[in-house]
C-alpha cells in the first residue's frame, strides 16, 4: 500500500512539474538552465505563500498522516475517511477543504524537488562534457540535500502534530531554500552577463557588503519571531497598536512563551499556555520590526548609490512599507486571511530581494 501511494504521489508531482519544465523547454531563452533556476525561484516563492495559506487556514493536519492522506495518494481516494472525521468533529482539523489544501501543498513541494533534481541532473551531465563553471554540480547537489531536509521537517510537522519549533524551522528552511535558489540564479546571471565594476570606491563597497550581511541576519531573526507568532497562534495577542493591552510594556511571560520544545498551546510541563506568554511572543516580534526597519533602511540608503543595487534596494524599501501596513492591518482588521497571507508573502519578497543585494554586492568589482 505504501509503495503504491508513493508511486501515485510521485506521478502527481511529475505532472505538476511538467508545466514549468515545458515553459523552460519551449522558451526562446538561449540559456535554458538559467531559466530553469529562476522558474524554480518563482515556484518556491509561490509555495511559501501557499504554505502560509495552509497554516493560516489551519490545514496543516488536513491529512493527519504523511506522506499520503489516510495512507492514500489524494483526498479523492480517502473520501470516506475524511468525511467520517469531518462528521465526528465538523470544526476540527480534518475537512475535505483542509485535506485538499494540505495535499496540494505537498504536491507542489514534491514538484520543486523534481525541478531541483532536473537542475542537478543537467549540471552533472554538462559538467562532465564541458567543465563550464556555470554547470558545476556542487551547488545543485547542495540544493537537493537541502530540499530533502526540508521535506523531512514537512513530515515531522504532521507527525509531531504542529509542534511550534518544528513548524517554525520548516518555515525558515523554506525561506532558506528560496534564498539559496535566488543566490544560484544570481550566479547564472553573472555567468551570462558579468556584473563588472560597481562604480564606487572599495571602502564604500565593503561597508555595503557588511550592511547587507547584517540585514540578512536581522531579517533571519525577524523571520523566526514571525514564524513563532504564527505557529503559536499569537497574532491577536495584542489588539491595538502601538500599545498592547493599553500598555507600552504589557504583562508578559517570556519563560513559557519562548520555551522551544513543547506541544502546541502547552507549556513544557503540559499545562495550557498562558495568554501572557502569547503576548510576549507577539510583542517581541512587533518591536523587533523597528530594528529591521532601521538596519534595512540604513542599508538601502548606503546601497542606493550603486547602480547595480538600486533596483532591488528600491524593492526592499517598498516591501518594508507594505510589511508595516499589512502587519498593523492584521491587528486592526481582526486577522483577515488575505492580509495575513500578504504579510507572509512580503517576508518572502524581502528574503528574495535581500539575497539579490547580498549576491550583487559580494561579486561587484569596486573602482580602483
PyMOL commands that set and color helices and strands:
alter all, ss='L'
color gray80, all
select helices_A, chain A and resi 2-26+32-56+79-88+96-130+133-135+137-159+164-192+202-231+254-257+275-303+307-332+337-363
alter helices_A, ss='H'
color red, helices_A
select strands_A, chain A and resi 197-201+365-367
alter strands_A, ss='S'
color yellow, strands_A
deselect
rebuild
show_as cartoon
